[in-house]
Amino acid sequence: MSIDSELASTDIERQLRELHDYYAFQVNVAVEEGREGDIDGLVASYPDEAARLIEEHQARIS
């Protein structure tokens, strides 16, 4: 594995971790504020956002 591919791998891992942290925080805030109705939307959009990041990453490294 080259340095470039290692850096790219680290980059997508960081981005996905940050995305997860963001969504987890948003869900927690919604629960704390009694906005349970917002949780379904957050849960539904998370996989799409993760897939978008992965697709963008794949396009950059190919």
RODO-2510 file (C-alpha; in nm, 4 decimals, decimal comma):
residues 62
     n   res          X          Y          Z
     1     m     0,0000     0,0000     0,0000
     2     s     0,1397     0,3383    -0,0974
     3     i     0,1529     0,6479     0,1206
     4     d    -0,1098     0,8129    -0,1006
     5     s    -0,3550     0,5252    -0,0614
     6     e    -0,2904     0,5135     0,3126
     7     l    -0,3616     0,8862     0,3385
     8     a    -0,6752     0,8488     0,1278
     9     s    -0,7885     0,5609     0,3482
    10     t    -0,7262     0,7678     0,6597
    11     d    -0,9139     1,0600     0,5061
    12     i    -1,2321     0,8635     0,4319
    13     e    -1,2175     0,6966     0,7717
    14     r    -1,1950     1,0394     0,9359
    15     q    -1,4796     1,1758     0,7263
    16     l    -1,7039     0,8804     0,8068
    17     r    -1,6190     0,9042     1,1767
    18     e    -1,7012     1,2762     1,1754
    19     l    -2,0266     1,2087     0,9917
    20     h    -2,1202     0,9439     1,2480
    21     d    -2,0336     1,1738     1,5362
    22     y    -2,2404     1,4540     1,3829
    23     y    -2,5470     1,2369     1,3362
    24     a    -2,5131     1,0788     1,6811
    25     f    -2,4950     1,4266     1,8335
    26     q    -2,7990     1,5433     1,6355
    27     v    -3,0015     1,2389     1,7441
    28     n    -2,9020     1,2933     2,1066
    29     v    -3,0038     1,6595     2,0895
    30     a    -3,3368     1,5645     1,9321
    31     v    -3,4014     1,3142     2,2124
    32     e    -3,3063     1,5642     2,4828
    33     e    -3,5326     1,8286     2,3299
    34     g    -3,8238     1,5892     2,2852
    35     r    -3,8083     1,6027     1,9058
    36     e    -3,8463     1,2304     1,8501
    37     g    -4,0104     1,2998     1,5136
    38     d    -3,6814     1,4378     1,3825
    39     i    -3,4945     1,1171     1,4633
    40     d    -3,6489     0,9178     1,1776
    41     g    -3,5310     1,1773     0,9272
    42     l    -3,1796     1,1753     1,0685
    43     v    -3,1662     0,7969     1,0685
    44     a    -3,2937     0,7867     0,7105
    45     s    -3,0435     1,0410     0,5774
    46     y    -2,7315     0,9016     0,7467
    47     p    -2,6755     0,6066     0,5074
    48     d    -2,7239     0,8319     0,2057
    49     e    -2,4662     1,0787     0,3351
    50     a    -2,2209     0,7985     0,4161
    51     a    -2,2688     0,6500     0,0678
    52     r    -2,2115     0,9926    -0,0892
    53     l    -1,8838     1,0336     0,0988
    54     i    -1,7698     0,6867    -0,0048
    55     e    -1,8627     0,7472    -0,3695
    56     e    -1,6758     1,0772    -0,3721
    57     h    -1,3760     0,9080    -0,2147
    58     q    -1,3818     0,6277    -0,4739
    59     a    -1,3997     0,8828    -0,7557
    60     r    -1,0975     1,0686    -0,6170
    61     i    -0,8762     0,7619    -0,5841
    62     s    -0,9602     0,5989    -0,9172
***
